[in-house]
């Protein structure tokens, strides 16, 4: 015989009855917030209750045509700073919070690399940039020698993540595409992956621990893949 269907309203009624029992226990025991939090944690541990994992969405990247349209809009705008910001997002694959915290002293032009201090998880690392990009970056830095941060506003404050998001949105709208600063991190990783980078090599570029230890450890390993990186980035057409 088929079991009768249980409707959501019946389930909710059952839950409400159970909640009333819990409330009664809390009142009788005189628990405060910390007591209740402890009891809640212990119940979860004993019953091994865990939240359902959210399904991971595949990162959205731009098609080749969309990518070119986006950067064509930037080049047509004749805004050198915006062009540097948005190309650096792609070349380095950095997160927007990491980008706005780059100091002038973090840029090693001769070595085509940038030091990222306190990235996600408080980790430090070096990232590479395309050597063909060096001349434009060097010229910009020479014209902004007094800057503390690589990118500063007219009031000499560092850019905020929100401002970078607005800049990306502005050009994306003009190009008729959807993009956020994080799009270009995915774009860079996807591009390097297509050009033969292994997971270990991608991890080295996209995220990694103190400035001094990295200078010894990561400097050597970056050198091993620098030629491969430069060859891959030379193929990019904006």
N, C-alpha and C positions, 0 to 999 in steps of 0.2 A: 504494500500500500504506500502511495506517495505521501511523503511528509508535507505538511502544510507549509506554505511559504512564510518566511519571517520578514515582516516589513520593517523599514528603517525606523518608523515611529515606535514599534515594539522594542527594538534594540535600544533606542534612546531612553525609553521608559525604564528598561531594565538597568541601564547605566545610572539613571537618576536615583534609583532605589539604592544601588551600591554606593553612590556618592554620599547619600544621606547617612548610611552606616559608617562611612569613613569620618564624616563630620562629627557624628556622635562620639566616636572613639577619640578624636582629637580634642573635643571639648572635655570629655571625662578625664583624659590624661593631662589636660592643661598644657598641651604642647604649644610652643611658639614657632616661629617660621623656621628656625634652624633645626628644631626637633623634627618638624614635618619633612624638611628637606632631607634629613638623615634617613628617616623612615622610607621616604620615596626612593632614595638611592639604594637602600638595602633590598627593598622589594624588587627593584629592577635587577640587582645582582643575583638574588636567589632564583628568580624566575627567568633569568637570562633574557630580559626584554630589551630589544634594540630597535631603533627607528629604521624604517625601510630605507634602503639606499635609493637615492634619486637616480633615475636613468641619465647617463651622461649624454649630452647633446654633442654632435660633431661640430667642431668649430667652423663657422662660415668664413670662407675666404672669397676674394674677388676673382672673377674670371680674368683671363689675360687682357681682354678688351676693356673691362671695367677698371682694372689696375692702371692701364695706360691712360684711360680717360680721366681718372682721378688725378694722376700726377701731371697730366697735360693742363688741367685747370690751375694747378699750383704754379706751374712754370709760366702760364699766361698772366698770372696775377702780378708778376714782377715783385713779389715779396720774398726777399732773400731769406729772411729769418724763418718764415713759414716753410719755405722749401727745405731748409736745413733740418728743421724740426721733424718734418714729416718723412724725409728720406732717412734720417737717422733712426726713426722708429722702425723702419723696415730693415735697414742694414744691420742694426745691432740686435733687433728682436727684443728690446727692453720693454718692461712694463712702464705705463705712463708715470707712475709714482717714482720710478727709478730715473726716468728721463729728466723730470723737473728738478731732481736733486743732484744732477751732474754738475760739478764745479769745474772751473777753468783748469784747475790744477789736476783734475782727474783725466784730462785728455792727453794722451801720449801720441802726438802727431807722427813722430819718426817711426813709431812701432805700429801705427794703424790700430790702436786699441784704446779703450776707455775703461777706467776703473769704476765699478758700480759698488758704492758703499751702502751697507745695510739694505740689501735687496729683500725680497720676500723671505720671511723666516729669519730676518736679521743676518742673512749670509752675504758675504762680499764675493765679488768675482770680477774678472776682466771680460770684456766683449770686444770683438773685432769690428772694424768698419772698412768698407771698400776703399782701396788705396787711390782709386780715381776720384774719390770724394774728398781726399785730403786737401787739395788746393783750395777748394771753396771753403772748407772748414777753417783752414789756416788764415785765409783772407778775412773771414768773419771775426776770428779771434783777435787778429791784429788790430782790427777796427773797434774792438770792444775790450781793450786791455784792462780797463778798470772794473770790469765785471767780476763778481765773486762766483756767480753761477753762470754756466754756459749760456743759458737763455734767461734774460731778464726783461721785465716790462719797461715802459717808458718812465715809470716811477722808480726804476731800479730794484723792484721786488722780483723774486723768482716767480716763474710761471706756476700756476696751480694746475692740478690734474683736470679740474673743471674747465679751465681756459683751453687746455689742449683738446679736450673733448669738443668744445665749441668750434675750434679751428677745423678739426677733422670733419665735423658735421657740416660746416659751411661749404667746404670744397666737395664733400660727398654729395650734397644737395645739388650743387652746380653741375656735377658730373652725372647726376641721375643714378647714383649707386647708394647702397647702405654700407656704412663703415663706422667703426669706433677705433680709438687708438689701439685696442687689443687685436683688432683685425690684422694689423701689420706684423704683430708678433707671430700669429698663426701663419700669415703669408710667408714670412721669412723662414720659419721652421719647415713649412711645406716645400718651399723652393729648395732649401738645402737638402731635404730628404730626397726630393726628386733627382738631385744631383749627386746622389751616392753617399750622403753622410749617414753614418751608423747612429743608432740610438745613443751610444756612449759619447760620440762626438757632438750630437745635438744637445745632450745634457750639459756638456762642458760649456757650450755657447749660451744656452738659455738659462742656466741657473747652477749655482754651486755653493769659503769659510775664512780669518783676519787678513788684513791687507799684506802683512809681511809674509805670512805662510803661503798665501796665494802667489806672491811675487816669486817665490822659489818654486812652488809646486806647479801652479797653473801656467806660469810664464813658459815653462818648458813644454808643457803639453799643448798649449795653444800654438806654439811654434811648429809642432808636428802637423797641425791641420791648417795652418795659415795659408799655405800655397793652394790647398784644396778649396778653402773658403774664397780666396781672391779669384780663382778661376770660375767658381760658381757665380759670384756676384758680377763678374764681367759680362756674363750672358744676359743679365737683366736689362730689359728695355723699358724705359719709362715713357 
